């Protein structure tokens, strides 16, 4: 009889599903590029620039939960009881995993012509979370959210060449949304940082 070596498996391995992570917006995928200032309402683009799309890829381990998103105009500036001047609801992103190879894009459109904002600097913030509060549109837990902010300057129909974005008069951005859970309590929020 021939000798042989073999391995006998007596039990099945215990594979635990990966833990849910916070959704992370990938800055390098952001469109338009958030590293510059967007000039809007110039004489060169008075009718063409009725709306601007803001987007970025989101990466996360969702465990079947949707990723919710919102666009804030002037996030951190308190208007009444809300920490933003305007909010734009956007479509949820289907659940994904960290091993996904296809990018998941989250995007929202700001209708500039319908906005109540005047000629000056503004910010547009794209924020995602697994759980946005239905009343405030703020994340229930900051540790389960991610955001990217673009700086926008409304030129008031000045020529683009003469439009100089002056941020010295801009209101300093406040803390933004309050959280109902300790921002460092990732486990309590259901997501790892």
C-alpha positions in Angstrom: 0.0 0.0 0.0 1.3 3.5 -0.8 1.7 6.1 1.8 -0.1 9.4 1.3 -0.5 12.6 3.2 -3.8 14.3 3.5 -5.6 16.8 5.5 -8.8 16.0 7.3 -11.1 19.0 8.0 -13.4 18.1 10.9 -15.3 21.4 11.2 -16.4 24.2 8.9 -14.6 27.5 9.3 -16.4 30.3 11.0 -16.7 33.3 8.7 -18.1 36.4 10.2 -19.5 39.1 8.0 -17.5 42.3 7.8 -18.7 45.1 10.1 -20.5 48.1 8.7 -18.2 51.1 8.1 -19.0 54.7 7.7 -19.7 55.8 4.1 -16.6 57.6 2.7 -16.7 60.1 -0.1 -13.6 59.8 -2.3 -12.2 63.3 -2.8 -10.3 62.4 -6.0 -13.5 61.4 -7.6 -15.3 64.7 -6.7 -16.8 66.6 -9.7 -16.4 69.5 -10.1 -12.9 69.6 -8.5 -13.4 71.0 -5.0 -9.8 72.4 -4.8 -10.9 75.6 -6.7 -13.6 78.2 -6.5 -16.5 77.9 -8.9 -17.6 81.2 -10.4 -21.4 81.3 -11.2 -23.8 83.8 -12.7 -21.1 85.4 -15.0 -22.1 87.4 -18.1 -20.5 84.6 -20.1 -22.8 82.0 -18.6 -26.0 83.7 -17.6 -28.4 81.3 -19.3 -26.3 78.2 -19.6 -25.6 77.9 -15.9 -29.1 77.2 -14.5 -27.9 74.2 -12.5 -24.7 72.6 -11.3 -24.2 68.9 -10.6 -22.0 67.9 -7.6 -20.9 64.3 -7.3 -18.4 61.9 -5.8 -17.9 58.1 -5.4 -18.8 56.6 -2.1 -17.0 53.6 -0.6 -18.4 51.6 2.4 -19.4 48.3 3.9 -23.1 48.8 4.3 -24.5 45.4 5.4 -27.5 45.9 3.2 -28.3 49.5 4.3 -28.8 52.2 1.8 -26.5 55.2 1.8 -28.5 58.4 2.1 -27.2 61.7 0.7 -28.0 65.4 0.9 -26.6 68.7 -0.6 -26.4 71.6 1.8 -26.0 75.2 0.6 -24.0 77.3 3.1 -23.7 74.4 5.6 -22.7 75.7 9.0 -24.6 78.9 8.7 -27.7 78.8 10.9 -31.0 79.7 9.4 -33.8 79.4 12.0 -33.3 76.0 13.6 -31.3 74.4 10.7 -27.5 74.6 10.2 -27.7 75.4 6.5 -29.5 77.9 4.3 -30.9 75.4 1.8 -31.0 71.6 1.5 -31.4 69.5 -1.6 -32.5 65.9 -1.1 -30.8 63.4 -3.5 -31.3 59.8 -4.4 -30.1 57.1 -2.0 -27.2 54.9 -3.1 -27.7 51.1 -3.1 -25.8 49.1 -0.5 -22.3 48.0 -1.3 -19.2 46.4 0.1 -15.6 47.3 0.4 -14.7 44.7 -2.2 -16.9 46.3 -4.9 -15.0 47.1 -8.1 -17.6 49.3 -9.7 -17.7 52.8 -8.3 -20.9 54.0 -6.6 -21.6 57.6 -7.4 -23.7 59.9 -5.3 -24.8 63.2 -6.9 -27.1 66.1 -6.5 -28.1 69.1 -8.6 -28.2 72.7 -7.3 -30.6 74.8 -9.3 -28.8 78.1 -9.1 -31.6 80.1 -10.7 -34.1 79.0 -8.1 -31.8 79.7 -5.2 -32.4 82.6 -2.8 -28.7 83.3 -2.5 -27.2 86.6 -3.3 -24.0 87.8 -4.9 -21.2 86.6 -2.6 -19.4 83.5 -1.5 -21.3 80.3 -0.7 -20.5 76.7 0.0 -22.0 73.5 -1.4 -21.6 70.5 0.9 -22.3 66.9 -0.2 -22.9 64.7 2.8 -23.7 61.0 3.1 -24.7 58.8 6.0 -26.5 55.5 6.7 -29.0 57.4 8.8 -30.2 61.0 8.2 -32.7 62.5 10.6 -36.0 63.0 8.8 -36.7 66.4 10.4 -33.3 68.1 10.1 -31.6 66.0 7.3 -28.6 65.8 9.6 -26.7 62.6 10.2 -28.0 60.8 13.4 -24.3 60.2 14.2 -21.4 62.2 12.8 -19.1 59.2 13.0 -21.4 57.5 10.4 -21.0 60.3 7.8 -18.6 61.8 5.3 -18.7 65.1 3.4 -17.0 67.1 0.6 -17.4 70.9 0.4 -17.1 73.1 -2.7 -16.6 76.9 -2.6 -18.8 78.8 -4.9 -18.8 82.5 -5.7 -21.9 84.2 -7.3 -20.6 87.0 -9.5 -24.0 88.7 -10.0 -23.7 88.8 -13.8 -20.3 90.4 -13.9 -17.8 89.4 -16.6 -15.9 86.3 -15.6 -12.6 88.0 -16.2 -13.5 90.8 -13.7 -15.2 88.5 -11.1 -12.8 88.2 -8.2 -13.9 85.8 -5.5 -13.3 87.6 -2.3 -13.8 85.3 0.7 -12.7 87.8 3.3 -16.3 88.8 3.9 -17.6 85.3 4.2 -19.2 84.2 7.4 -17.1 81.7 9.2 -18.6 78.2 8.9 -20.1 77.0 12.2 -20.1 73.5 13.6 -22.9 72.2 11.3 -25.3 69.5 12.4 -25.7 68.5 16.0 -25.4 64.8 16.8 -27.6 62.8 19.0 -24.8 60.3 19.8 -21.2 60.9 20.9 -19.3 61.4 17.7 -16.5 59.1 18.9 -18.9 56.3 19.7 -18.6 54.4 16.4 -20.0 51.2 17.8 -23.0 52.9 19.2 -23.7 54.4 15.7 -23.5 51.0 14.1 -20.4 51.8 12.0 -16.7 51.6 12.4 -14.8 54.9 11.7 
